[in-house]
């Protein structure tokens, strides 16, 4: 029986994502041919969290600070207030 055994020795703390990291990942999801599952796996984040961040960007909760605004607007749509 081949398998992987994971020993958990303590509590794992939640990772804190900066605003710029969140916005970068949302923009990455919108790249042509990008798959949410692949973006999530590459960065070690849950897919549902990426969808939540994308919704927050659309709702104006997360706003861009130091991004390429033209690329960012094209990724999330014109309805986003920057």
Backbone as JSON, one array per atom type, in Angstrom:
{
  "sequence": "XXXXXXXXXXXXXXXXXXXXXXXXXXXXXXXXXXXXXXXXXXXXXXXXXXXXXXXXXXXXXXXXXXXXXXXXXXXXXXXXXX",
  "N": [[0.85, -1.18, 0.0], [0.97, 1.89, -1.15], [1.3, 5.18, -0.14], [0.76, 8.49, 1.13], [1.58, 9.83, 4.19], [0.53, 12.23, 6.39], [1.64, 14.09, 9.02], [0.29, 15.99, 11.46], [1.35, 18.45, 13.5], [0.71, 20.71, 14.86], [-1.31, 23.71, 15.04], [-2.21, 25.09, 11.96], [-1.72, 28.23, 10.69], [-3.76, 30.73, 9.17], [-3.05, 32.05, 5.98], [-2.12, 35.35, 5.28], [-3.18, 37.49, 2.84], [-1.96, 40.08, 0.87], [-3.39, 43.17, -0.34], [-2.47, 43.82, -2.92], [-1.57, 41.28, -3.76], [-4.0, 39.86, -3.85], [-5.38, 41.28, -5.86], [-3.66, 40.87, -8.0], [-3.88, 38.1, -8.38], [-6.59, 37.91, -9.07], [-6.55, 39.33, -11.47], [-4.87, 37.62, -12.89], [-6.5, 35.39, -13.14], [-8.22, 36.23, -15.1], [-6.79, 36.3, -17.42], [-6.39, 35.41, -20.87], [-7.24, 32.08, -21.57], [-6.68, 31.24, -19.01], [-7.19, 29.16, -16.17], [-9.19, 28.84, -13.36], [-8.79, 26.84, -11.46], [-6.12, 26.1, -11.98], [-4.74, 28.49, -11.41], [-5.34, 28.75, -8.7], [-4.14, 26.4, -7.66], [-1.46, 26.84, -8.32], [-0.78, 28.96, -6.66], [-1.46, 28.11, -4.17], [-4.01, 28.49, -3.01], [-7.47, 28.42, -2.15], [-10.01, 27.7, -4.54], [-12.55, 28.85, -4.19], [-11.97, 31.09, -2.7], [-10.66, 32.7, -4.55], [-12.8, 33.23, -6.29], [-14.4, 34.69, -4.53], [-12.78, 36.94, -4.07], [-12.75, 37.99, -6.67], [-15.44, 38.69, -6.95], [-15.56, 40.65, -4.95], [-13.91, 42.59, -6.09], [-15.45, 43.3, -8.32], [-17.62, 44.4, -6.96], [-16.49, 46.62, -5.88], [-15.23, 46.53, -3.45], [-12.62, 45.6, -3.14], [-10.01, 47.48, -4.3], [-7.87, 48.7, -6.91], [-4.45, 49.54, -6.44], [-1.61, 49.83, -7.11], [-1.52, 48.83, -9.73], [-1.36, 47.98, -13.25], [-3.61, 49.83, -14.66], [-5.08, 49.74, -17.08], [-4.85, 47.07, -17.99], [-5.97, 45.83, -15.8], [-8.63, 46.79, -15.77], [-9.56, 45.68, -18.14], [-9.58, 43.04, -17.42], [-11.51, 42.64, -15.42], [-13.75, 44.0, -16.2], [-15.73, 46.83, -17.35], [-17.45, 47.87, -15.44], [-16.3, 48.13, -12.97], [-15.31, 50.15, -10.31], [-12.53, 52.14, -10.04]],
  "CA": [[0.0, 0.0, 0.0], [1.76, 3.11, -1.26], [0.51, 6.36, 0.17], [1.42, 9.58, 1.82], [1.08, 10.05, 5.53], [0.81, 13.58, 6.83], [1.56, 14.22, 10.47], [0.0, 17.37, 11.83], [1.89, 18.62, 14.85], [0.18, 21.9, 15.5], [-2.28, 24.45, 14.25], [-1.71, 25.85, 10.82], [-2.35, 29.54, 10.67], [-4.22, 31.19, 7.87], [-2.15, 32.96, 5.29], [-2.67, 36.68, 5.06], [-2.89, 37.94, 1.49], [-1.98, 41.54, 0.73], [-4.32, 43.67, -1.35], [-1.85, 43.68, -4.23], [-1.58, 39.86, -4.11], [-5.37, 39.51, -4.21], [-5.7, 41.87, -7.15], [-2.83, 40.21, -9.0], [-4.47, 36.79, -8.66], [-7.85, 38.14, -9.79], [-6.17, 39.68, -12.84], [-4.32, 36.42, -13.5], [-7.63, 34.51, -13.49], [-8.91, 36.76, -16.28], [-5.94, 36.18, -18.6], [-6.92, 34.46, -21.86], [-6.85, 30.69, -21.38], [-6.4, 30.92, -17.6], [-8.16, 28.32, -15.48], [-9.22, 29.17, -11.93], [-8.19, 25.72, -10.73], [-4.67, 26.17, -12.15], [-4.26, 29.66, -10.67], [-5.45, 28.41, -7.28], [-3.12, 25.4, -7.32], [-0.13, 27.46, -8.45], [-0.53, 29.89, -5.55], [-1.83, 27.48, -2.91], [-5.19, 29.14, -2.46], [-8.73, 27.76, -2.46], [-10.72, 28.29, -5.68], [-13.66, 29.67, -3.72], [-11.42, 32.36, -2.26], [-10.44, 33.5, -5.75], [-14.1, 33.72, -6.74], [-14.84, 35.73, -3.58], [-12.0, 38.15, -4.36], [-13.23, 38.54, -7.94], [-16.72, 39.33, -6.66], [-15.27, 41.87, -4.2], [-13.39, 43.57, -7.04], [-16.6, 43.79, -9.09], [-18.47, 45.19, -6.07], [-15.76, 47.8, -5.45], [-14.69, 46.34, -2.1], [-11.17, 45.58, -3.36], [-9.7, 48.43, -5.36], [-6.49, 48.66, -7.37], [-3.6, 50.6, -5.93], [-0.41, 50.02, -7.92], [-1.57, 47.91, -10.87], [-1.56, 48.52, -14.59], [-5.05, 50.0, -14.64], [-5.67, 49.32, -18.35], [-4.95, 45.61, -17.98], [-6.89, 45.44, -14.73], [-10.0, 47.06, -16.21], [-9.95, 44.71, -19.16], [-9.74, 41.73, -16.79], [-12.7, 42.51, -14.58], [-14.89, 44.63, -16.84], [-15.83, 48.28, -17.21], [-18.32, 48.3, -14.34], [-15.54, 48.23, -11.73], [-14.88, 51.5, -9.94], [-11.14, 52.14, -9.58]],
  "C": [[0.89, 1.24, 0.0], [0.85, 4.3, -0.99], [1.35, 7.39, 0.88], [0.77, 9.74, 3.18], [1.5, 11.45, 5.95], [0.61, 13.65, 8.33], [1.38, 15.69, 10.8], [0.4, 17.55, 13.28], [1.32, 19.84, 15.57], [-0.83, 22.59, 14.6], [-1.59, 25.18, 13.11], [-2.46, 27.17, 10.79], [-2.76, 29.91, 9.26], [-3.2, 32.15, 7.28], [-2.85, 34.29, 5.11], [-2.22, 37.16, 3.69], [-2.97, 39.45, 1.44], [-2.99, 41.92, -0.35], [-3.74, 43.49, -2.74], [-1.82, 42.22, -4.68], [-2.98, 39.44, -4.57], [-5.72, 40.02, -5.61], [-4.91, 41.22, -8.27], [-3.41, 38.86, -9.38], [-5.79, 36.92, -9.4], [-7.55, 38.48, -11.25], [-5.64, 38.46, -13.58], [-5.43, 35.46, -13.93], [-8.28, 34.95, -14.79], [-8.05, 36.71, -17.54], [-6.54, 35.17, -19.57], [-6.37, 33.05, -21.62], [-6.57, 30.29, -19.95], [-7.53, 30.08, -17.03], [-8.05, 28.62, -13.98], [-8.52, 28.08, -11.12], [-6.66, 25.78, -10.8], [-4.07, 27.34, -11.37], [-4.26, 29.35, -9.18], [-4.35, 27.43, -6.87], [-1.72, 26.0, -7.34], [0.23, 28.32, -7.24], [-0.95, 29.33, -4.19], [-3.01, 28.13, -2.22], [-6.43, 28.37, -2.92], [-9.42, 28.47, -3.63], [-11.83, 29.23, -5.23], [-13.19, 31.04, -3.24], [-11.16, 33.28, -3.45], [-11.75, 34.06, -6.29], [-14.63, 34.83, -5.83], [-14.09, 37.04, -3.84], [-12.46, 38.8, -5.65], [-14.55, 39.27, -7.74], [-16.5, 40.65, -5.91], [-14.7, 42.96, -5.11], [-14.55, 44.16, -7.84], [-17.49, 44.7, -8.26], [-17.78, 46.45, -5.56], [-15.18, 47.7, -4.06], [-13.17, 46.31, -2.15], [-10.89, 46.52, -4.51], [-8.22, 48.41, -5.67], [-5.71, 49.83, -6.8], [-2.41, 50.85, -6.85], [-0.38, 49.07, -9.11], [-1.6, 48.69, -12.17], [-3.07, 48.62, -14.78], [-5.72, 49.54, -15.94], [-5.86, 47.81, -18.38], [-5.97, 45.17, -16.94], [-8.34, 45.66, -15.15], [-10.45, 46.04, -17.25], [-10.19, 43.33, -18.56], [-11.07, 41.6, -16.07], [-13.93, 43.21, -15.16], [-15.01, 46.1, -16.54], [-16.66, 48.75, -16.03], [-17.57, 48.49, -13.02], [-15.1, 49.66, -11.51], [-13.46, 51.42, -9.4], [-10.8, 53.41, -8.87]]
}
